[in-house]
Amino acid sequence: MQIDLRSDTVTKPTNGMIEAMMTAKLGDDVYAEDPSVNALEARVATMFGKPKALFFPSGTMANQTAIKLHTQPGEQLVCDAYSHVYNYEGGGVSFNSGVSCKLVDGHRGMMTAAQVEAAINPPDFYHSPLTSLVSLENTTNKGGGACWDYQEILKIKSVCDSHKLGLHLDGARLWNALISKSETPQQYGDVFDTISVCFSKGLGAPVGSVLVGNENLMNKALRIRKMLGGGMRQVGLLAAAASYALDHQYDRLKEDHQKAKEIAEVLNQLEAVSSVEPVETNIVIFKLSSNNSQDLFLNNLKSHNVLLSDMGGGKLRMVTHLDYTDAMHTNLLEILSKA
């Protein structure tokens, strides 16, 4: 039995999801005639209290579109040094938008409002790039699935308003944060100008993200998606999977969170493990005590067909998900306890 904990993107569609995909009503989405896509976009827009939403093939494309909506070439966005838009989107910020990043050393991928304000370049100092956008990520991938304090987000919003900056949320795993913190999509829609949410991570859909935003921005999003190659045809097959995920696979995210916390508890008891990041959602990031320990530990997991991710810098990552079953979980805890 293989236990794949590299990411929550490795899941396969459930039988119910496949049935929903096979029976989806389809049309040509480039002509805005796919009823399944239109229904998903309207649903997600309503959830966040935003006037418009647009379906994308990937979260990276949704984020890159948002950045382009908010900025002009030569400008700068402020983000945490752990941000996905900086570390894991292939340099798209500079390639697609001609924008640079002002990196902030926050805590586990989360900045304070004071740090954001300090990172903003004076608008009348033409030697430095004009700051035009602040981008946050919730939950933080590189920060171990950490969830933002909503009150701090409100403070950052106030800073953005006072400096006339856009505010974007990379919400690839926002669903996990909402479950963990008992928060609502509407709360985030009230604060952010644009939000991207992903369906192919914890929710278990095969493909798809949605970008929601204010109307003045989203009117331009369709053109940018086309420029980036995101125009799609009978994509209702995928929109139906996302809708099914919201209906049937949203509340169960708390099961992933509980399993991740139990994995962390076992790891904390092992001599080979030097530290484990606090676990709030479905990501467990930990370090081993020495190179020798790492070799023994990883070889042991490999011999039991357990897959995990090496994040570099001595950090290892496990991510729980829909296809990580109770039986796998029991087996893994036993394997770890004997490591």
C-alpha positions in Angstrom: 0.0 0.0 0.0 1.5 3.3 -1.1 0.9 6.3 1.2 1.4 9.4 -0.8 1.7 12.5 1.4 3.7 14.7 -1.0 0.7 17.1 -1.5 -3.1 17.3 -1.4 -2.9 17.6 -5.2 -2.4 13.9 -5.7 -6.1 13.0 -5.1 -8.3 11.3 -7.7 -11.9 12.1 -8.4 -14.4 10.1 -6.3 -17.0 8.0 -8.0 -19.7 10.6 -7.1 -17.5 13.4 -8.6 -16.9 11.4 -11.8 -20.7 10.9 -12.1 -21.3 14.6 -11.7 -18.7 15.3 -14.4 -20.2 12.8 -16.9 -23.7 14.2 -16.5 -22.7 17.9 -16.6 -24.4 20.2 -19.0 -21.9 21.6 -21.4 -21.4 24.5 -23.8 -18.6 26.6 -25.2 -17.1 28.6 -22.3 -15.2 31.0 -24.6 -18.7 32.2 -25.7 -19.8 32.1 -22.0 -22.2 29.4 -23.0 -21.2 26.6 -20.6 -24.0 26.4 -18.0 -21.9 24.4 -15.5 -19.1 27.0 -15.6 -21.6 29.8 -15.4 -23.3 28.2 -12.4 -20.0 27.7 -10.5 -18.8 31.2 -11.2 -22.1 32.7 -9.9 -22.0 30.4 -6.9 -18.4 31.3 -5.8 -19.0 35.0 -6.5 -22.1 34.9 -4.2 -20.2 33.0 -1.5 -17.6 35.8 -1.3 -20.1 38.7 -1.9 -18.3 39.7 -5.1 -20.0 40.7 -8.3 -17.9 38.5 -10.7 -15.9 35.3 -10.8 -13.9 33.6 -13.5 -12.9 29.9 -13.8 -9.2 29.2 -14.4 -7.3 26.0 -15.2 -4.8 26.7 -12.4 -4.3 28.7 -9.3 -1.1 30.1 -10.7 -2.9 31.5 -13.7 -5.5 33.0 -11.4 -2.9 34.7 -9.3 -0.9 35.9 -12.3 -4.1 37.4 -13.7 -4.9 39.2 -10.5 -1.4 40.6 -10.3 -1.7 41.9 -13.8 -5.1 43.4 -13.0 -3.6 45.4 -10.1 -0.3 46.5 -11.5 1.6 48.1 -14.4 5.1 47.2 -15.6 7.9 48.6 -13.5 5.7 48.6 -10.3 6.1 46.5 -7.2 4.0 44.3 -5.0 4.6 43.6 -1.4 4.5 40.0 -0.2 6.0 37.7 2.4 9.3 36.0 1.5 7.4 32.6 1.8 4.7 33.6 -0.7 3.7 31.2 -3.4 3.5 34.0 -6.0 7.2 34.6 -5.5 8.6 31.1 -4.9 6.4 28.7 -6.9 5.0 30.5 -9.9 8.0 30.3 -12.2 8.9 34.0 -12.0 5.5 34.9 -13.5 5.3 38.1 -11.5 8.2 39.5 -13.6 7.6 37.7 -16.8 3.8 38.3 -17.1 3.5 41.7 -15.5 6.9 43.2 -15.4 6.6 43.7 -11.7 9.1 43.2 -8.9 8.5 41.8 -5.4 9.3 43.6 -2.1 9.8 40.6 0.2 8.9 40.8 3.9 10.4 38.5 6.5 7.2 37.6 8.3 6.3 34.7 10.6 5.6 31.5 8.8 4.6 33.4 5.7 2.5 36.0 7.5 3.3 39.7 7.7 2.1 42.3 10.1 0.4 45.5 9.0 3.4 47.4 10.4 5.8 45.4 8.2 3.6 46.0 5.2 3.6 49.8 5.8 7.3 49.8 6.2 7.7 48.0 2.8 5.8 50.6 0.8 8.0 52.8 -1.3 7.3 56.6 -1.1 5.2 57.3 -4.2 7.0 60.6 -4.9 10.5 58.9 -4.8 10.8 58.0 -8.5 14.1 56.1 -8.0 12.3 53.2 -6.5 9.4 51.1 -8.0 5.9 52.4 -7.3 4.2 50.1 -4.8 0.8 49.2 -6.2 -0.3 45.8 -4.6 -0.1 43.8 -1.5 -0.5 40.0 -1.8 -1.3 37.6 1.1 -1.5 33.8 1.1 -3.9 31.9 3.4 -3.2 29.2 4.4 0.6 29.6 3.9 2.0 26.7 2.0 5.7 27.2 2.9 4.6 28.2 6.4 3.1 24.8 7.1 -0.6 25.5 6.5 -0.6 28.4 9.0 -3.8 30.5 9.1 -3.8 34.3 9.2 -5.3 36.2 12.1 -8.3 37.9 10.5 -7.8 41.0 12.7 -4.3 41.5 11.3 -5.7 41.2 7.8 -8.1 44.0 8.6 -5.2 46.2 9.7 -3.4 45.4 6.5 -6.5 46.4 4.6 -6.5 49.7 6.4 -2.8 50.3 5.3 -3.7 49.4 1.7 -6.6 51.8 1.7 -4.6 54.7 3.2 -1.9 54.2 0.5 -4.4 53.4 -2.4 -2.9 49.9 -2.9 -4.7 46.8 -4.2 -5.1 43.8 -1.9 -5.0 40.3 -3.4 -5.4 36.9 -1.6 -3.9 33.7 -2.8 -6.5 31.5 -1.3 -5.3 28.2 -2.7 -6.0 26.6 0.6 -8.4 29.2 2.0 -11.1 26.5 2.4 -8.8 24.9 5.0 -8.4 28.2 6.8 -12.2 28.8 6.8 -12.8 25.4 8.4 -10.0 25.7 10.9 -10.9 29.2 12.0 -14.7 28.9 11.7 -14.7 31.9 9.3 -16.8 32.6 6.2 -16.0 33.5 2.6 -18.0 36.7 3.0 -15.5 37.9 5.6 -12.7 37.7 3.1 -14.8 39.1 0.2 -15.4 42.2 2.4 -11.6 42.8 2.7 -9.9 41.7 -0.5 -10.1 43.3 -4.0 -9.4 39.9 -5.6 -9.3 36.3 -4.2 -8.2 33.1 -5.9 -9.5 29.8 -4.6 -8.4 26.3 -5.7 -10.5 23.2 -6.1 -7.7 20.7 -6.9 -6.1 20.6 -3.4 -8.0 19.7 -0.3 -11.4 19.7 -2.1 -10.2 16.9 -4.4 -11.2 18.1 -7.8 -8.9 17.2 -10.7 -8.4 20.8 -12.1 -9.5 24.3 -11.4 -9.4 27.6 -9.6 -11.7 30.6 -9.5 -10.8 34.2 -9.2 -13.4 36.6 -7.7 -13.1 40.3 -7.5 -14.6 43.7 -7.7 -16.3 44.5 -11.0 -13.9 47.2 -12.2 -11.1 44.7 -12.0 -12.9 41.5 -13.2 -14.1 43.2 -16.4 -10.5 43.0 -17.6 -9.8 39.5 -16.2 -11.3 37.7 -19.2 -8.9 39.4 -21.6 -5.9 38.6 -19.5 -6.9 34.9 -19.1 -7.1 34.8 -22.9 -3.7 36.3 -23.2 -2.3 33.7 -20.8 -3.8 30.9 -22.8 -6.7 30.1 -20.4 -9.6 30.3 -22.8 -11.4 26.9 -22.6 -14.3 25.3 -24.4 -16.5 22.5 -22.9 -14.9 23.0 -19.5 -18.1 22.3 -17.6 -16.8 18.8 -17.0 -14.3 20.4 -14.6 -16.6 23.0 -13.2 -19.0 20.2 -12.3 -16.2 18.5 -10.3 -15.6 21.8 -8.4 -19.3 22.2 -7.6 -19.5 18.6 -6.4 -16.5 19.2 -4.2 -18.2 22.2 -2.5 -21.3 20.1 -2.0 -19.7 16.9 -0.7 -16.0 17.3 0.2 -15.8 20.7 2.0 -16.8 19.8 5.6 -14.6 16.8 5.6 -11.5 19.0 5.5 -11.5 18.9 9.3 -10.7 15.2 9.1 -7.5 16.1 7.2 -6.6 18.6 9.9 -7.1 16.1 12.7 -4.9 13.5 11.0 -2.2 16.1 10.4 -2.2 17.0 14.1 -1.9 13.3 15.1 1.0 12.9 12.7 2.7 15.9 14.3 2.2 14.4 17.8 4.0 11.3 16.8 6.8 13.2 15.1 7.3 15.3 18.2 8.1 12.2 20.2 10.9 10.9 17.9 14.5 11.5 18.6 15.3 11.7 14.9 13.0 14.8 14.7 14.4 18.1 15.9 11.3 20.3 15.4 7.8 20.2 14.1 5.9 23.4 12.9 2.6 24.0 14.7 -0.2 22.3 12.8 -3.4 24.1 12.2 -4.6 22.5 8.9 -3.5 19.7 6.7 0.3 20.4 6.3 3.0 19.0 8.6 6.5 20.5 8.2 9.3 19.2 10.3 13.1 19.0 10.5 15.3 16.0 11.4 18.1 16.3 13.9 21.1 15.3 11.7 22.0 14.2 8.2 22.5 10.6 9.5 19.0 10.7 11.0 17.5 12.0 7.8 19.0 9.2 5.7 17.7 6.5 8.2 14.4 8.2 8.6 13.8 8.6 4.8 15.0 5.1 4.0 12.6 3.7 6.5 9.7 5.6 5.0 10.8 4.6 1.5 10.9 0.9 2.5 7.3 1.2 3.6 6.3 3.0 0.4 5.6 6.3 2.1 6.1 9.4 -0.1 6.7 12.9 1.3 8.2 16.2 0.0 11.7 17.7 0.6 11.2 21.4 0.8 15.0 22.2 1.1 16.8 23.7 4.0 16.4 20.5 5.9 12.6 20.8 5.9 10.3 17.9 5.1 6.6 18.0 4.4 3.6 15.8 4.7 0.1 16.8 3.5 -3.0 14.9 4.4 -5.9 14.7 1.9 -9.0 13.1 0.7 -7.3 9.9 -0.5 -5.3 9.4 2.7 -7.5 6.9 4.3 -8.0 5.9 7.9 -6.2 2.6 7.3 -3.3 4.5 5.8 -3.2 6.8 8.7 -3.1 4.0 11.3 -0.4 2.3 9.3 1.7 5.5 9.0 1.5 6.3 12.7 2.7 2.8 13.5 5.6 3.2 11.0 6.6 6.5 12.5 6.4 5.3 16.0 9.0 2.7 15.2 11.3 5.1 13.3 
